[in-house]
């Protein structure tokens, strides 16, 4: 039981004293970067899906 208590005490101490929490500005900046990257990747995936759909429609129309 002593090992469990020590583990939780050390975990709490590390969380409070050793972890470097980001500032509010850093957190906002990271959030904006993630949102922009998500939008860009979504656009790329949509473009790939749309173009492959058009190519497949063209190929299927050749064999009708």
mmCIF file as gemmi writes it, N, C-alpha and C atoms, coordinates in Angstrom:
data_model
loop_
_atom_site.group_PDB
_atom_site.id
_atom_site.type_symbol
_atom_site.label_atom_id
_atom_site.label_alt_id
_atom_site.label_comp_id
_atom_site.label_asym_id
_atom_site.label_entity_id
_atom_site.label_seq_id
_atom_site.pdbx_PDB_ins_code
_atom_site.Cartn_x
_atom_site.Cartn_y
_atom_site.Cartn_z
_atom_site.occupancy
_atom_site.B_iso_or_equiv
_atom_site.pdbx_formal_charge
_atom_site.auth_seq_id
_atom_site.auth_asym_id
_atom_site.pdbx_PDB_model_num
ATOM 1 N N . UNK Axp A 1 ? 0.82 -1.199 0 1 0 ? 1 A 1
ATOM 2 C CA . UNK Axp A 1 ? 0 0 0 1 0 ? 1 A 1
ATOM 3 C C . UNK Axp A 1 ? 0.861 1.258 0 1 0 ? 1 A 1
ATOM 4 N N . UNK Axp A 2 ? 2.049 1.146 0.61 1 0 ? 2 A 1
ATOM 5 C CA . UNK Axp A 2 ? 2.95 2.288 0.673 1 0 ? 2 A 1
ATOM 6 C C . UNK Axp A 2 ? 3.426 2.691 -0.715 1 0 ? 2 A 1
ATOM 7 N N . UNK Axp A 3 ? 3.637 1.716 -1.592 1 0 ? 3 A 1
ATOM 8 C CA . UNK Axp A 3 ? 4.085 2.024 -2.95 1 0 ? 3 A 1
ATOM 9 C C . UNK Axp A 3 ? 3.016 2.791 -3.722 1 0 ? 3 A 1
ATOM 10 N N . UNK Axp A 4 ? 1.758 2.44 -3.517 1 0 ? 4 A 1
ATOM 11 C CA . UNK Axp A 4 ? 0.663 3.131 -4.196 1 0 ? 4 A 1
ATOM 12 C C . UNK Axp A 4 ? 0.58 4.577 -3.716 1 0 ? 4 A 1
ATOM 13 N N . UNK Axp A 5 ? 0.688 4.783 -2.429 1 0 ? 5 A 1
ATOM 14 C CA . UNK Axp A 5 ? 0.65 6.132 -1.869 1 0 ? 5 A 1
ATOM 15 C C . UNK Axp A 5 ? 1.815 6.965 -2.394 1 0 ? 5 A 1
ATOM 16 N N . UNK Axp A 6 ? 2.983 6.375 -2.431 1 0 ? 6 A 1
ATOM 17 C CA . UNK Axp A 6 ? 4.163 7.073 -2.949 1 0 ? 6 A 1
ATOM 18 C C . UNK Axp A 6 ? 3.98 7.422 -4.421 1 0 ? 6 A 1
ATOM 19 N N . UNK Axp A 7 ? 3.423 6.49 -5.186 1 0 ? 7 A 1
ATOM 20 C CA . UNK Axp A 7 ? 3.194 6.745 -6.607 1 0 ? 7 A 1
ATOM 21 C C . UNK Axp A 7 ? 2.276 7.948 -6.805 1 0 ? 7 A 1
ATOM 22 N N . UNK Axp A 8 ? 1.148 7.984 -6.089 1 0 ? 8 A 1
ATOM 23 C CA . UNK Axp A 8 ? 0.216 9.101 -6.245 1 0 ? 8 A 1
ATOM 24 C C . UNK Axp A 8 ? 0.819 10.411 -5.746 1 0 ? 8 A 1
ATOM 25 N N . UNK Axp A 9 ? 1.583 10.366 -4.694 1 0 ? 9 A 1
ATOM 26 C CA . UNK Axp A 9 ? 2.223 11.574 -4.169 1 0 ? 9 A 1
ATOM 27 C C . UNK Axp A 9 ? 3.241 12.105 -5.19 1 0 ? 9 A 1
ATOM 28 N N . UNK Axp A 10 ? 4.053 11.215 -5.744 1 0 ? 10 A 1
ATOM 29 C CA . UNK Axp A 10 ? 5.037 11.635 -6.741 1 0 ? 10 A 1
ATOM 30 C C . UNK Axp A 10 ? 4.373 12.119 -8.021 1 0 ? 10 A 1
ATOM 31 N N . UNK Axp A 11 ? 3.301 11.472 -8.417 1 0 ? 11 A 1
ATOM 32 C CA . UNK Axp A 11 ? 2.579 11.905 -9.622 1 0 ? 11 A 1
ATOM 33 C C . UNK Axp A 11 ? 2.006 13.296 -9.433 1 0 ? 11 A 1
ATOM 34 N N . UNK Axp A 12 ? 1.414 13.547 -8.283 1 0 ? 12 A 1
ATOM 35 C CA . UNK Axp A 12 ? 0.857 14.867 -8.003 1 0 ? 12 A 1
ATOM 36 C C . UNK Axp A 12 ? 1.963 15.927 -7.968 1 0 ? 12 A 1
ATOM 37 N N . UNK Axp A 13 ? 3.071 15.602 -7.332 1 0 ? 13 A 1
ATOM 38 C CA . UNK Axp A 13 ? 4.191 16.552 -7.238 1 0 ? 13 A 1
ATOM 39 C C . UNK Axp A 13 ? 4.723 16.88 -8.64 1 0 ? 13 A 1
ATOM 40 N N . UNK Axp A 14 ? 4.843 15.86 -9.492 1 0 ? 14 A 1
ATOM 41 C CA . UNK Axp A 14 ? 5.306 16.103 -10.857 1 0 ? 14 A 1
ATOM 42 C C . UNK Axp A 14 ? 4.32 16.97 -11.623 1 0 ? 14 A 1
ATOM 43 N N . UNK Axp A 15 ? 3.037 16.712 -11.46 1 0 ? 15 A 1
ATOM 44 C CA . UNK Axp A 15 ? 2.006 17.479 -12.16 1 0 ? 15 A 1
ATOM 45 C C . UNK Axp A 15 ? 2.01 18.94 -11.736 1 0 ? 15 A 1
ATOM 46 N N . UNK Axp A 16 ? 2.206 19.188 -10.461 1 0 ? 16 A 1
ATOM 47 C CA . UNK Axp A 16 ? 2.13 20.553 -9.938 1 0 ? 16 A 1
ATOM 48 C C . UNK Axp A 16 ? 3.444 21.308 -10.099 1 0 ? 16 A 1
ATOM 49 N N . UNK Axp A 17 ? 4.573 20.64 -9.853 1 0 ? 17 A 1
ATOM 50 C CA . UNK Axp A 17 ? 5.846 21.349 -9.796 1 0 ? 17 A 1
ATOM 51 C C . UNK Axp A 17 ? 6.686 21.249 -11.067 1 0 ? 17 A 1
ATOM 52 N N . UNK Axp A 18 ? 6.597 20.149 -11.792 1 0 ? 18 A 1
ATOM 53 C CA . UNK Axp A 18 ? 7.534 19.925 -12.896 1 0 ? 18 A 1
ATOM 54 C C . UNK Axp A 18 ? 6.941 20.149 -14.272 1 0 ? 18 A 1
ATOM 55 N N . UNK Axp A 19 ? 5.633 20.092 -14.405 1 0 ? 19 A 1
ATOM 56 C CA . UNK Axp A 19 ? 5.011 20.254 -15.712 1 0 ? 19 A 1
ATOM 57 C C . UNK Axp A 19 ? 4.971 21.738 -16.057 1 0 ? 19 A 1
ATOM 58 N N . UNK Axp A 20 ? 5.39 22.058 -17.278 1 0 ? 20 A 1
ATOM 59 C CA . UNK Axp A 20 ? 5.35 23.445 -17.742 1 0 ? 20 A 1
ATOM 60 C C . UNK Axp A 20 ? 4.049 23.644 -18.518 1 0 ? 20 A 1
ATOM 61 N N . UNK Axp A 21 ? 3.087 24.286 -17.899 1 0 ? 21 A 1
ATOM 62 C CA . UNK Axp A 21 ? 1.801 24.524 -18.536 1 0 ? 21 A 1
ATOM 63 C C . UNK Axp A 21 ? 1.916 25.698 -19.491 1 0 ? 21 A 1
ATOM 64 N N . UNK Axp A 22 ? 1.283 25.62 -20.657 1 0 ? 22 A 1
ATOM 65 C CA . UNK Axp A 22 ? 1.38 26.731 -21.617 1 0 ? 22 A 1
ATOM 66 C C . UNK Axp A 22 ? 0.587 27.945 -21.132 1 0 ? 22 A 1
ATOM 67 N N . UNK Axp A 23 ? 1.033 29.101 -21.586 1 0 ? 23 A 1
ATOM 68 C CA . UNK Axp A 23 ? 0.289 30.323 -21.251 1 0 ? 23 A 1
ATOM 69 C C . UNK Axp A 23 ? -0.977 30.371 -22.109 1 0 ? 23 A 1
ATOM 70 N N . UNK Axp A 24 ? -1.859 31.298 -21.76 1 0 ? 24 A 1
ATOM 71 C CA . UNK Axp A 24 ? -3.12 31.428 -22.5 1 0 ? 24 A 1
ATOM 72 C C . UNK Axp A 24 ? -2.845 31.794 -23.956 1 0 ? 24 A 1
ATOM 73 N N . UNK Axp A 25 ? -1.866 32.66 -24.18 1 0 ? 25 A 1
ATOM 74 C CA . UNK Axp A 25 ? -1.508 33.069 -25.546 1 0 ? 25 A 1
ATOM 75 C C . UNK Axp A 25 ? -0.974 31.878 -26.348 1 0 ? 25 A 1
ATOM 76 N N . UNK Axp A 26 ? -0.108 31.085 -25.731 1 0 ? 26 A 1
ATOM 77 C CA . UNK Axp A 26 ? 0.439 29.905 -26.417 1 0 ? 26 A 1
ATOM 78 C C . UNK Axp A 26 ? -0.67 28.909 -26.746 1 0 ? 26 A 1
ATOM 79 N N . UNK Axp A 27 ? -1.599 28.754 -25.841 1 0 ? 27 A 1
ATOM 80 C CA . UNK Axp A 27 ? -2.705 27.828 -26.051 1 0 ? 27 A 1
ATOM 81 C C . UNK Axp A 27 ? -3.595 28.291 -27.205 1 0 ? 27 A 1
ATOM 82 N N . UNK Axp A 28 ? -3.883 29.58 -27.267 1 0 ? 28 A 1
ATOM 83 C CA . UNK Axp A 28 ? -4.681 30.119 -28.37 1 0 ? 28 A 1
ATOM 84 C C . UNK Axp A 28 ? -3.953 29.968 -29.702 1 0 ? 28 A 1
ATOM 85 N N . UNK Axp A 29 ? -2.656 30.251 -29.709 1 0 ? 29 A 1
ATOM 86 C CA . UNK Axp A 29 ? -1.878 30.14 -30.932 1 0 ? 29 A 1
ATOM 87 C C . UNK Axp A 29 ? -1.84 28.689 -31.425 1 0 ? 29 A 1
ATOM 88 N N . UNK Axp A 30 ? -1.653 27.759 -30.521 1 0 ? 30 A 1
ATOM 89 C CA . UNK Axp A 30 ? -1.637 26.347 -30.906 1 0 ? 30 A 1
ATOM 90 C C . UNK Axp A 30 ? -2.996 25.906 -31.433 1 0 ? 30 A 1
ATOM 91 N N . UNK Axp A 31 ? -4.052 26.4 -30.828 1 0 ? 31 A 1
ATOM 92 C CA . UNK Axp A 31 ? -5.396 26.048 -31.282 1 0 ? 31 A 1
ATOM 93 C C . UNK Axp A 31 ? -5.639 26.557 -32.694 1 0 ? 31 A 1
ATOM 94 N N . UNK Axp A 32 ? -5.23 27.777 -32.985 1 0 ? 32 A 1
ATOM 95 C CA . UNK Axp A 32 ? -5.395 28.335 -34.325 1 0 ? 32 A 1
ATOM 96 C C . UNK Axp A 32 ? -4.582 27.527 -35.341 1 0 ? 32 A 1
ATOM 97 N N . UNK Axp A 33 ? -3.376 27.149 -34.983 1 0 ? 33 A 1
ATOM 98 C CA . UNK Axp A 33 ? -2.539 26.351 -35.887 1 0 ? 33 A 1
ATOM 99 C C . UNK Axp A 33 ? -3.202 25.013 -36.189 1 0 ? 33 A 1
ATOM 100 N N . UNK Axp A 34 ? -3.749 24.368 -35.171 1 0 ? 34 A 1
ATOM 101 C CA . UNK Axp A 34 ? -4.416 23.076 -35.37 1 0 ? 34 A 1
ATOM 102 C C . UNK Axp A 34 ? -5.659 23.248 -36.243 1 0 ? 34 A 1
ATOM 103 N N . UNK Axp A 35 ? -6.442 24.29 -36.011 1 0 ? 35 A 1
ATOM 104 C CA . UNK Axp A 35 ? -7.64 24.517 -36.821 1 0 ? 35 A 1
ATOM 105 C C . UNK Axp A 35 ? -7.298 24.785 -38.284 1 0 ? 35 A 1
ATOM 106 N N . UNK Axp A 36 ? -6.286 25.609 -38.528 1 0 ? 36 A 1
ATOM 107 C CA . UNK Axp A 36 ? -5.887 25.904 -39.904 1 0 ? 36 A 1
ATOM 108 C C . UNK Axp A 36 ? -5.362 24.644 -40.584 1 0 ? 36 A 1
ATOM 109 N N . UNK Axp A 37 ? -4.538 23.879 -39.886 1 0 ? 37 A 1
ATOM 110 C CA . UNK Axp A 37 ? -4.016 22.634 -40.461 1 0 ? 37 A 1
ATOM 111 C C . UNK Axp A 37 ? -5.147 21.657 -40.756 1 0 ? 37 A 1
ATOM 112 N N . UNK Axp A 38 ? -6.133 21.587 -39.88 1 0 ? 38 A 1
ATOM 113 C CA . UNK Axp A 38 ? -7.278 20.705 -40.095 1 0 ? 38 A 1
ATOM 114 C C . UNK Axp A 38 ? -8.064 21.125 -41.332 1 0 ? 38 A 1
ATOM 115 N N . UNK Axp A 39 ? -8.278 22.424 -41.493 1 0 ? 39 A 1
ATOM 116 C CA . UNK Axp A 39 ? -8.993 22.912 -42.673 1 0 ? 39 A 1
ATOM 117 C C . UNK Axp A 39 ? -8.218 22.625 -43.96 1 0 ? 39 A 1
ATOM 118 N N . UNK Axp A 40 ? -6.909 22.813 -43.934 1 0 ? 40 A 1
ATOM 119 C CA . UNK Axp A 40 ? -6.091 22.554 -45.117 1 0 ? 40 A 1
ATOM 120 C C . UNK Axp A 40 ? -6.126 21.072 -45.476 1 0 ? 40 A 1
ATOM 121 N N . UNK Axp A 41 ? -5.943 20.214 -44.491 1 0 ? 41 A 1
ATOM 122 C CA . UNK Axp A 41 ? -5.961 18.769 -44.75 1 0 ? 41 A 1
ATOM 123 C C . UNK Axp A 41 ? -7.337 18.319 -45.226 1 0 ? 41 A 1
ATOM 124 N N . UNK Axp A 42 ? -8.395 18.886 -44.639 1 0 ? 42 A 1
ATOM 125 C CA . UNK Axp A 42 ? -9.755 18.562 -45.079 1 0 ? 42 A 1
ATOM 126 C C . UNK Axp A 42 ? -9.949 18.961 -46.541 1 0 ? 42 A 1
ATOM 127 N N . UNK Axp A 43 ? -9.452 20.126 -46.918 1 0 ? 43 A 1
ATOM 128 C CA . UNK Axp A 43 ? -9.556 20.577 -48.302 1 0 ? 43 A 1
ATOM 129 C C . UNK Axp A 43 ? -8.795 19.672 -49.256 1 0 ? 43 A 1
ATOM 130 N N . UNK Axp A 44 ? -7.613 19.246 -48.856 1 0 ? 44 A 1
ATOM 131 C CA . UNK Axp A 44 ? -6.825 18.353 -49.698 1 0 ? 44 A 1
ATOM 132 C C . UNK Axp A 44 ? -7.533 17.016 -49.883 1 0 ? 44 A 1
ATOM 133 N N . UNK Axp A 45 ? -8.063 16.471 -48.802 1 0 ? 45 A 1
ATOM 134 C CA . UNK Axp A 45 ? -8.782 15.19 -48.893 1 0 ? 45 A 1
ATOM 135 C C . UNK Axp A 45 ? -10.031 15.339 -49.761 1 0 ? 45 A 1
ATOM 136 N N . UNK Axp A 46 ? -10.761 16.456 -49.6 1 0 ? 46 A 1
ATOM 137 C CA . UNK Axp A 46 ? -11.942 16.682 -50.432 1 0 ? 46 A 1
ATOM 138 C C . UNK Axp A 46 ? -11.56 16.772 -51.907 1 0 ? 46 A 1
ATOM 139 N N . UNK Axp A 47 ? -10.479 17.494 -52.199 1 0 ? 47 A 1
ATOM 140 C CA . UNK Axp A 47 ? -10.023 17.636 -53.579 1 0 ? 47 A 1
ATOM 141 C C . UNK Axp A 47 ? -9.622 16.278 -54.175 1 0 ? 47 A 1
ATOM 142 N N . UNK Axp A 48 ? -8.933 15.468 -53.409 1 0 ? 48 A 1
ATOM 143 C CA . UNK Axp A 48 ? -8.552 14.131 -53.882 1 0 ? 48 A 1
ATOM 144 C C . UNK Axp A 48 ? -9.784 13.271 -54.122 1 0 ? 48 A 1
ATOM 145 N N . UNK Axp A 49 ? -10.751 13.336 -53.232 1 0 ? 49 A 1
ATOM 146 C CA . UNK Axp A 49 ? -11.979 12.558 -53.377 1 0 ? 49 A 1
ATOM 147 C C . UNK Axp A 49 ? -12.766 13.01 -54.606 1 0 ? 49 A 1
ATOM 148 N N . UNK Axp A 50 ? -12.901 14.309 -54.752 1 0 ? 50 A 1
ATOM 149 C CA . UNK Axp A 50 ? -13.646 14.859 -55.883 1 0 ? 50 A 1
ATOM 150 C C . UNK Axp A 50 ? -12.983 14.481 -57.207 1 0 ? 50 A 1
ATOM 151 N N . UNK Axp A 51 ? -11.662 14.658 -57.287 1 0 ? 51 A 1
ATOM 152 C CA . UNK Axp A 51 ? -10.969 14.359 -58.544 1 0 ? 51 A 1
ATOM 153 C C . UNK Axp A 51 ? -10.997 12.87 -58.867 1 0 ? 51 A 1
ATOM 154 N N . UNK Axp A 52 ? -10.822 12.008 -57.872 1 0 ? 52 A 1
ATOM 155 C CA . UNK Axp A 52 ? -10.884 10.571 -58.146 1 0 ? 52 A 1
ATOM 156 C C . UNK Axp A 52 ? -12.299 10.166 -58.558 1 0 ? 52 A 1
ATOM 157 N N . UNK Axp A 53 ? -13.303 10.803 -58.005 1 0 ? 53 A 1
ATOM 158 C CA . UNK Axp A 53 ? -14.686 10.528 -58.398 1 0 ? 53 A 1
ATOM 159 C C . UNK Axp A 53 ? -14.907 10.911 -59.86 1 0 ? 53 A 1
ATOM 160 N N . UNK Axp A 54 ? -14.385 12.069 -60.259 1 0 ? 54 A 1
ATOM 161 C CA . UNK Axp A 54 ? -14.543 12.514 -61.637 1 0 ? 54 A 1
ATOM 162 C C . UNK Axp A 54 ? -13.794 11.592 -62.606 1 0 ? 54 A 1
ATOM 163 N N . UNK Axp A 55 ? -12.609 11.171 -62.23 1 0 ? 55 A 1
ATOM 164 C CA . UNK Axp A 55 ? -11.836 10.267 -63.089 1 0 ? 55 A 1
ATOM 165 C C . UNK Axp A 55 ? -12.552 8.934 -63.233 1 0 ? 55 A 1
ATOM 166 N N . UNK Axp A 56 ? -13.086 8.407 -62.144 1 0 ? 56 A 1
ATOM 167 C CA . UNK Axp A 56 ? -13.809 7.131 -62.215 1 0 ? 56 A 1
ATOM 168 C C . UNK Axp A 56 ? -15.086 7.263 -63.05 1 0 ? 56 A 1
ATOM 169 N N . UNK Axp A 57 ? -15.784 8.389 -62.934 1 0 ? 57 A 1
ATOM 170 C CA . UNK Axp A 57 ? -16.964 8.6 -63.774 1 0 ? 57 A 1
ATOM 171 C C . UNK Axp A 57 ? -16.576 8.612 -65.247 1 0 ? 57 A 1
ATOM 172 N N . UNK Axp A 58 ? -15.455 9.249 -65.571 1 0 ? 58 A 1
ATOM 173 C CA . UNK Axp A 58 ? -14.972 9.28 -66.949 1 0 ? 58 A 1
ATOM 174 C C . UNK Axp A 58 ? -14.628 7.875 -67.443 1 0 ? 58 A 1
ATOM 175 N N . UNK Axp A 59 ? -13.948 7.116 -66.622 1 0 ? 59 A 1
ATOM 176 C CA . UNK Axp A 59 ? -13.581 5.746 -67.014 1 0 ? 59 A 1
ATOM 177 C C . UNK Axp A 59 ? -14.83 4.883 -67.193 1 0 ? 59 A 1
ATOM 178 N N . UNK Axp A 60 ? -15.783 4.996 -66.287 1 0 ? 60 A 1
ATOM 179 C CA . UNK Axp A 60 ? -17.017 4.202 -66.406 1 0 ? 60 A 1
ATOM 180 C C . UNK Axp A 60 ? -17.822 4.596 -67.642 1 0 ? 60 A 1
ATOM 181 N N . UNK Axp A 61 ? -17.791 5.891 -67.968 1 0 ? 61 A 1
ATOM 182 C CA . UNK Axp A 61 ? -18.563 6.34 -69.142 1 0 ? 61 A 1
ATOM 183 C C . UNK Axp A 61 ? -17.941 5.813 -70.443 1 0 ? 61 A 1
ATOM 184 N N . UNK Axp A 62 ? -16.681 5.512 -70.457 1 0 ? 62 A 1
ATOM 185 C CA . UNK Axp A 62 ? -16.03 4.981 -71.652 1 0 ? 62 A 1
ATOM 186 C C . UNK Axp A 62 ? -16.465 3.544 -71.948 1 0 ? 62 A 1
ATOM 187 N N . UNK Axp A 63 ? -16.894 2.829 -70.926 1 0 ? 63 A 1
ATOM 188 C CA . UNK Axp A 63 ? -17.268 1.426 -71.108 1 0 ? 63 A 1
ATOM 189 C C . UNK Axp A 63 ? -18.763 1.186 -71.169 1 0 ? 63 A 1
ATOM 190 N N . UNK Axp A 64 ? -19.536 2.223 -71.314 1 0 ? 64 A 1
ATOM 191 C CA . UNK Axp A 64 ? -20.987 2.059 -71.411 1 0 ? 64 A 1
ATOM 192 C C . UNK Axp A 64 ? -21.41 1.809 -72.823 1 0 ? 64 A 1
